[in-house]
Amino acid sequence: MTRVRSAVARPAALEILSGLAPETRVAGVDEAGRGPLAGPVVAAAVVFRPGAAERLRGLDDSKKLTARRRAALLALIREHCEVGVGLASVEDIDTLNILQATFLAMRRAVAALPELPAFVFVDGNQDPRLPGLPAGAVHTVVQGDALVAQISAASIVAKETRDAMMRELDARHPGYGFARHAGYGTPAHLQALRTLGPCEAHRKSFAPVASLLGAGHP
């Protein structure tokens, strides 16, 4: 039986998950980067290979783990799981809006798996409308990154992948501090935006960036 963390009230999706045969291909899907003012949104899809659950002790929502623990778990996830990663660019975000861009990244992540899973459990409460899967195969789980091991693994992959991308953007666009805040609207980032103006990595549809562009920043 696929391991599920305990919860005060078990959502219907968790009842379905707990009843699946061990050999069922189950993917967890999560994203990183919906809230920042800069950079892509990244999604990951993770399917456990046989025996992976026993080797991935200590999985949790990536935001609750230290950077060192996330890095160690990421190596184990890549060794013992099938992993698909998808992203939506800043251009996708500004064209589609952040919600639809997030769904696009999730669809790309699932499509990047070597084989489509039988079931997909997605963090949150909104269905990303994954193509190629039969009715009833996709289930949303609120706080799934703390309840479903496959989603926890996906949250780690998504965050670690995006953080690495933001470090690359920091090297290409010095002065904004992307490596420190990953594009989130921290006071230091907002001050850098006011001083330097937005760069190509910023999301022009997000209010703090749009207001600066409207004020005449290039």
VEXTIFI-512426 format. One record per residue (C-alpha): chain; residue in three letters; x negated, y negated, z negated. Coordinates in pm, 1 decimal. Each point is the difference from the previous one (the first is absolute). Example, Ala and Ser with C-alpha at 12.3 -4.5 7.8 and 13.67 -1.06 7.14 Angstrom:
2
{chaine=A	residu=Ala	east=-1230.0	north=450.0	up=-780.0}
{chaine=A	residu=Ser	east=-137.0	north=-344.0	up=66.0}
***
This chain:
218
{chaine=A	residu=Met	east=0.0	north=0.0	up=0.0}
{chaine=A	residu=Thr	east=-129.5	north=-347.8	up=87.0}
{chaine=A	residu=Arg	east=-109.4	north=-185.5	up=-311.2}
{chaine=A	residu=Val	east=216.3	north=-294.3	up=-102.8}
{chaine=A	residu=Arg	east=-67.5	north=-227.2	up=-292.4}
{chaine=A	residu=Ser	east=262.4	north=-19.6	up=-271.9}
{chaine=A	residu=Ala	east=252.2	north=-284.5	up=1.3}
{chaine=A	residu=Val	east=274.1	north=-115.3	up=-234.2}
{chaine=A	residu=Ala	east=261.1	north=42.1	up=271.1}
{chaine=A	residu=Arg	east=-88.4	north=217.3	up=296.3}
{chaine=A	residu=Pro	east=111.4	north=-154.5	up=329.6}
{chaine=A	residu=Ala	east=168.2	north=230.3	up=249.8}
{chaine=A	residu=Ala	east=-313.0	north=-7.3	up=215.1}
{chaine=A	residu=Leu	east=-201.2	north=152.6	up=-282.8}
{chaine=A	residu=Glu	east=254.5	north=278.8	up=-38.6}
{chaine=A	residu=Ile	east=-43.4	north=76.6	up=368.6}
{chaine=A	residu=Leu	east=-377.8	north=-10.6	up=-29.7}
{chaine=A	residu=Ser	east=-10.9	north=229.2	up=-301.4}
{chaine=A	residu=Gly	east=206.9	north=260.9	up=184.0}
{chaine=A	residu=Leu	east=-225.8	north=28.3	up=305.0}
{chaine=A	residu=Ala	east=-208.6	north=308.9	up=62.1}
{chaine=A	residu=Pro	east=-373.3	north=-46.1	up=-73.5}
{chaine=A	residu=Glu	east=-94.4	north=44.3	up=365.2}
{chaine=A	residu=Thr	east=231.6	north=-280.7	up=118.4}
{chaine=A	residu=Arg	east=-187.3	north=-282.5	up=170.9}
{chaine=A	residu=Val	east=85.5	north=-304.5	up=-210.5}
{chaine=A	residu=Ala	east=-143.9	north=-344.4	up=70.1}
{chaine=A	residu=Gly	east=-14.5	north=-291.0	up=-239.6}
{chaine=A	residu=Val	east=-4.4	north=-348.9	up=151.6}
{chaine=A	residu=Asp	east=-94.7	north=-330.9	up=-159.2}
{chaine=A	residu=Glu	east=-135.3	north=-337.9	up=104.3}
{chaine=A	residu=Ala	east=-238.9	north=-266.5	up=-120.7}
{chaine=A	residu=Gly	east=-0.5	north=-367.0	up=83.8}
{chaine=A	residu=Arg	east=356.5	north=-122.9	up=31.8}
{chaine=A	residu=Gly	east=-52.6	north=-300.0	up=-224.6}
{chaine=A	residu=Pro	east=-334.1	north=-155.9	up=101.3}
{chaine=A	residu=Leu	east=-35.7	north=-313.2	up=209.4}
{chaine=A	residu=Ala	east=-263.6	north=158.7	up=223.1}
{chaine=A	residu=Gly	east=-99.1	north=328.1	up=157.5}
{chaine=A	residu=Pro	east=197.8	north=296.0	up=131.0}
{chaine=A	residu=Val	east=249.4	north=217.0	up=-180.9}
{chaine=A	residu=Val	east=-130.3	north=357.4	up=-20.8}
{chaine=A	residu=Ala	east=201.1	north=319.2	up=-46.9}
{chaine=A	residu=Ala	east=-112.8	north=354.8	up=-68.0}
{chaine=A	residu=Ala	east=164.2	north=339.5	up=31.4}
{chaine=A	residu=Val	east=-140.0	north=293.7	up=-196.1}
{chaine=A	residu=Val	east=82.4	north=371.9	up=22.0}
{chaine=A	residu=Phe	east=-154.7	north=235.7	up=-255.2}
{chaine=A	residu=Arg	east=-179.4	north=303.3	up=133.7}
{chaine=A	residu=Pro	east=41.5	north=322.3	up=-203.1}
{chaine=A	residu=Gly	east=-166.5	north=-36.5	up=-338.3}
{chaine=A	residu=Ala	east=-33.9	north=-379.2	up=25.4}
{chaine=A	residu=Ala	east=222.1	north=-76.9	up=-298.2}
{chaine=A	residu=Glu	east=-230.4	north=189.2	up=-235.1}
{chaine=A	residu=Arg	east=-302.1	north=-195.8	up=126.4}
{chaine=A	residu=Leu	east=167.0	north=-341.1	up=-20.8}
{chaine=A	residu=Arg	east=61.4	north=-32.8	up=-371.3}
{chaine=A	residu=Gly	east=57.6	north=-352.3	up=-124.4}
{chaine=A	residu=Leu	east=185.4	north=-139.5	up=301.3}
{chaine=A	residu=Asp	east=200.5	north=-311.7	up=-78.1}
{chaine=A	residu=Asp	east=111.7	north=-327.2	up=151.4}
{chaine=A	residu=Ser	east=-320.1	north=-144.8	up=147.1}
{chaine=A	residu=Lys	east=52.7	north=-330.0	up=-183.6}
{chaine=A	residu=Lys	east=-30.0	north=180.9	up=-334.1}
{chaine=A	residu=Leu	east=-336.0	north=158.6	up=81.7}
{chaine=A	residu=Thr	east=-345.6	north=-147.1	up=-27.9}
{chaine=A	residu=Ala	east=-193.1	north=-64.0	up=319.4}
{chaine=A	residu=Arg	east=-243.3	north=279.8	up=-90.7}
{chaine=A	residu=Arg	east=282.7	north=248.5	up=-59.4}
{chaine=A	residu=Arg	east=172.8	north=-97.6	up=324.9}
{chaine=A	residu=Ala	east=-323.6	north=52.4	up=193.6}
{chaine=A	residu=Ala	east=-53.0	north=343.2	up=-155.5}
{chaine=A	residu=Leu	east=357.9	north=104.4	up=73.8}
{chaine=A	residu=Leu	east=-20.5	north=-133.7	up=354.7}
{chaine=A	residu=Ala	east=-291.7	north=233.7	up=73.0}
{chaine=A	residu=Leu	east=197.7	north=295.6	up=-136.5}
{chaine=A	residu=Ile	east=313.8	north=-99.2	up=191.2}
{chaine=A	residu=Arg	east=-190.4	north=-13.0	up=326.8}
{chaine=A	residu=Glu	east=-157.5	north=338.1	up=-76.2}
{chaine=A	residu=His	east=314.8	north=186.8	up=-103.2}
{chaine=A	residu=Cys	east=284.8	north=-175.6	up=183.5}
{chaine=A	residu=Glu	east=115.5	north=-100.4	up=344.3}
{chaine=A	residu=Val	east=-13.0	north=-378.0	up=20.0}
{chaine=A	residu=Gly	east=152.0	north=-240.6	up=247.8}
{chaine=A	residu=Val	east=-60.6	north=-374.0	up=-12.8}
{chaine=A	residu=Gly	east=190.2	north=-269.2	up=186.1}
{chaine=A	residu=Leu	east=-17.3	north=-374.4	up=-10.0}
{chaine=A	residu=Ala	east=193.7	north=-300.6	up=118.8}
{chaine=A	residu=Ser	east=-211.8	north=-296.5	up=96.0}
{chaine=A	residu=Val	east=44.3	north=-362.1	up=-98.9}
{chaine=A	residu=Glu	east=150.8	north=-53.0	up=345.0}
{chaine=A	residu=Asp	east=249.0	north=282.8	up=-61.4}
{chaine=A	residu=Ile	east=94.1	north=-154.3	up=-335.0}
{chaine=A	residu=Asp	east=51.2	north=-348.0	up=143.3}
{chaine=A	residu=Thr	east=201.7	north=135.9	up=293.0}
{chaine=A	residu=Leu	east=217.7	north=258.0	up=-174.2}
{chaine=A	residu=Asn	east=10.0	north=-121.1	up=-367.1}
{chaine=A	residu=Ile	east=-173.3	north=179.8	up=-284.2}
{chaine=A	residu=Leu	east=270.7	north=261.1	up=-62.9}
{chaine=A	residu=Gln	east=18.1	north=117.6	up=360.0}
{chaine=A	residu=Ala	east=-378.9	north=-10.9	up=30.0}
{chaine=A	residu=Thr	east=-23.8	north=220.6	up=-308.9}
{chaine=A	residu=Phe	east=238.7	north=250.1	up=158.0}
{chaine=A	residu=Leu	east=-211.0	north=-9.5	up=316.8}
{chaine=A	residu=Ala	east=-315.2	north=78.3	up=-199.9}
{chaine=A	residu=Met	east=179.8	north=290.8	up=-170.1}
{chaine=A	residu=Arg	east=113.9	north=141.6	up=333.7}
{chaine=A	residu=Arg	east=-354.3	north=-24.1	up=131.0}
{chaine=A	residu=Ala	east=-135.8	north=173.5	up=-310.1}
{chaine=A	residu=Val	east=236.5	north=296.4	up=35.4}
{chaine=A	residu=Ala	east=-73.1	north=19.5	up=374.1}
{chaine=A	residu=Ala	east=-373.5	north=15.8	up=-84.2}
{chaine=A	residu=Leu	east=42.3	north=327.5	up=-193.6}
{chaine=A	residu=Pro	east=-119.9	north=309.4	up=188.1}
{chaine=A	residu=Glu	east=353.9	north=139.5	up=-8.7}
{chaine=A	residu=Leu	east=336.5	north=-144.9	up=-96.6}
{chaine=A	residu=Pro	east=106.1	north=99.6	up=-352.7}
{chaine=A	residu=Ala	east=327.1	north=171.6	up=-81.2}
{chaine=A	residu=Phe	east=87.4	north=-258.3	up=-265.7}
{chaine=A	residu=Val	east=-120.6	north=-352.7	up=-70.0}
{chaine=A	residu=Phe	east=32.2	north=-178.3	up=-334.3}
{chaine=A	residu=Val	east=-46.9	north=-376.2	up=23.8}
{chaine=A	residu=Asp	east=-73.8	north=-237.9	up=-284.1}
{chaine=A	residu=Gly	east=277.0	north=-254.1	up=-51.3}
{chaine=A	residu=Asn	east=367.2	north=-12.9	up=88.7}
{chaine=A	residu=Gln	east=-3.5	north=-69.4	up=375.0}
{chaine=A	residu=Asp	east=-20.4	north=254.0	up=280.6}
{chaine=A	residu=Pro	east=-266.3	north=-89.6	up=259.1}
{chaine=A	residu=Arg	east=188.6	north=197.3	up=269.5}
{chaine=A	residu=Leu	east=-272.3	north=247.9	up=83.8}
{chaine=A	residu=Pro	east=39.7	north=147.4	up=350.2}
{chaine=A	residu=Gly	east=-15.5	north=368.2	up=83.4}
{chaine=A	residu=Leu	east=139.8	north=123.6	up=-333.0}
{chaine=A	residu=Pro	east=340.9	north=162.8	up=-44.4}
{chaine=A	residu=Ala	east=280.6	north=-150.8	up=-204.4}
{chaine=A	residu=Gly	east=-58.0	north=47.9	up=-370.2}
{chaine=A	residu=Ala	east=-376.8	north=28.5	up=30.4}
{chaine=A	residu=Val	east=-85.6	north=-347.4	up=-130.3}
{chaine=A	residu=His	east=64.4	north=-99.7	up=-362.1}
{chaine=A	residu=Thr	east=-81.2	north=-321.0	up=-184.3}
{chaine=A	residu=Val	east=-115.5	north=3.0	up=-363.4}
{chaine=A	residu=Val	east=-5.9	north=-314.7	up=-210.8}
{chaine=A	residu=Gln	east=-331.9	north=-9.1	up=-186.2}
{chaine=A	residu=Gly	east=-94.1	north=305.7	up=200.3}
{chaine=A	residu=Asp	east=-369.4	north=-81.6	up=-29.5}
{chaine=A	residu=Ala	east=27.2	north=96.0	up=-368.5}
{chaine=A	residu=Leu	east=244.5	north=289.2	up=46.5}
{chaine=A	residu=Val	east=-104.6	north=197.1	up=309.0}
{chaine=A	residu=Ala	east=-358.0	north=122.7	up=30.9}
{chaine=A	residu=Gln	east=-10.1	north=-31.3	up=379.1}
{chaine=A	residu=Ile	east=117.8	north=-362.2	up=-20.1}
{chaine=A	residu=Ser	east=-258.5	north=-70.2	up=-270.8}
{chaine=A	residu=Ala	east=-267.3	north=133.8	up=234.9}
{chaine=A	residu=Ala	east=133.8	north=-212.1	up=285.2}
{chaine=A	residu=Ser	east=-7.5	north=-310.9	up=-218.4}
{chaine=A	residu=Ile	east=-367.8	north=62.3	up=-75.7}
{chaine=A	residu=Val	east=-88.8	north=50.9	up=365.8}
{chaine=A	residu=Ala	east=192.6	north=-310.8	up=106.7}
{chaine=A	residu=Lys	east=-151.3	north=-224.5	up=-266.1}
{chaine=A	residu=Glu	east=-357.3	north=122.3	up=43.3}
{chaine=A	residu=Thr	east=26.0	north=-28.7	up=378.6}
{chaine=A	residu=Arg	east=140.5	north=-351.3	up=-16.2}
{chaine=A	residu=Asp	east=-250.6	north=-116.0	up=-261.9}
{chaine=A	residu=Ala	east=-283.2	north=113.9	up=229.2}
{chaine=A	residu=Met	east=154.8	north=-192.4	up=288.6}
{chaine=A	residu=Met	east=27.0	north=-312.5	up=-214.3}
{chaine=A	residu=Arg	east=-368.1	north=26.9	up=-89.1}
{chaine=A	residu=Glu	east=-75.6	north=3.5	up=372.9}
{chaine=A	residu=Leu	east=219.8	north=-305.5	up=49.0}
{chaine=A	residu=Asp	east=-184.7	north=-170.7	up=-284.8}
{chaine=A	residu=Ala	east=-327.1	north=42.1	up=188.6}
{chaine=A	residu=Arg	east=155.4	north=-136.7	up=321.2}
{chaine=A	residu=His	east=179.1	north=-290.4	up=-170.3}
{chaine=A	residu=Pro	east=-212.5	north=-110.5	up=-296.1}
{chaine=A	residu=Gly	east=131.6	north=-250.0	up=-249.3}
{chaine=A	residu=Tyr	east=347.6	north=142.5	up=-60.6}
{chaine=A	residu=Gly	east=-101.4	north=275.0	up=-242.4}
{chaine=A	residu=Phe	east=184.5	north=281.5	up=176.2}
{chaine=A	residu=Ala	east=-224.1	north=261.9	up=-162.3}
{chaine=A	residu=Arg	east=105.7	north=-121.2	up=-346.0}
{chaine=A	residu=His	east=374.6	north=-51.7	up=38.1}
{chaine=A	residu=Ala	east=79.0	north=211.8	up=310.5}
{chaine=A	residu=Gly	east=192.8	north=-288.1	up=152.2}
{chaine=A	residu=Tyr	east=244.1	north=-55.6	up=-287.0}
{chaine=A	residu=Gly	east=100.4	north=-354.4	up=-86.7}
{chaine=A	residu=Thr	east=-227.1	north=-54.7	up=-297.0}
{chaine=A	residu=Pro	east=-83.8	north=-356.2	up=-108.3}
{chaine=A	residu=Ala	east=-348.6	north=36.8	up=148.2}
{chaine=A	residu=His	east=141.8	north=120.0	up=332.3}
{chaine=A	residu=Leu	east=254.4	north=-281.9	up=14.6}
{chaine=A	residu=Gln	east=-273.0	north=-253.0	up=-71.9}
{chaine=A	residu=Ala	east=-216.1	north=147.7	up=276.8}
{chaine=A	residu=Leu	east=296.4	north=-23.5	up=236.1}
{chaine=A	residu=Arg	east=45.9	north=-368.1	up=-82.8}
{chaine=A	residu=Thr	east=-372.5	north=-65.0	up=47.9}
{chaine=A	residu=Leu	east=-74.5	north=210.6	up=307.0}
{chaine=A	residu=Gly	east=341.1	north=38.0	up=158.5}
{chaine=A	residu=Pro	east=134.3	north=337.3	up=117.5}
{chaine=A	residu=Cys	east=-211.1	north=240.1	up=205.7}
{chaine=A	residu=Glu	east=110.2	north=262.0	up=251.3}
{chaine=A	residu=Ala	east=41.8	north=255.0	up=-280.9}
{chaine=A	residu=His	east=275.4	north=-202.9	up=-168.7}
{chaine=A	residu=Arg	east=368.3	north=76.1	up=44.3}
{chaine=A	residu=Lys	east=142.1	north=-312.4	up=159.0}
{chaine=A	residu=Ser	east=357.8	north=102.1	up=-81.9}
{chaine=A	residu=Phe	east=-67.6	north=-2.4	up=-375.7}
{chaine=A	residu=Ala	east=107.6	north=-323.7	up=-168.4}
{chaine=A	residu=Pro	east=-329.8	north=-115.4	up=-156.8}
{chaine=A	residu=Val	east=-178.3	north=42.7	up=333.7}
{chaine=A	residu=Ala	east=286.1	north=-140.8	up=208.2}
{chaine=A	residu=Ser	east=16.4	north=-312.2	up=-217.0}
{chaine=A	residu=Leu	east=-369.6	north=-69.3	up=56.8}
{chaine=A	residu=Leu	east=39.1	north=46.5	up=375.3}
{chaine=A	residu=Gly	east=294.0	north=-238.3	up=-9.5}
{chaine=A	residu=Ala	east=-215.9	north=-252.1	up=-182.1}
{chaine=A	residu=Gly	east=-246.5	north=-7.8	up=285.9}
{chaine=A	residu=His	east=-257.5	north=267.2	up=-84.2}
{chaine=A	residu=Pro	east=-123.7	north=174.5	up=317.4}
***
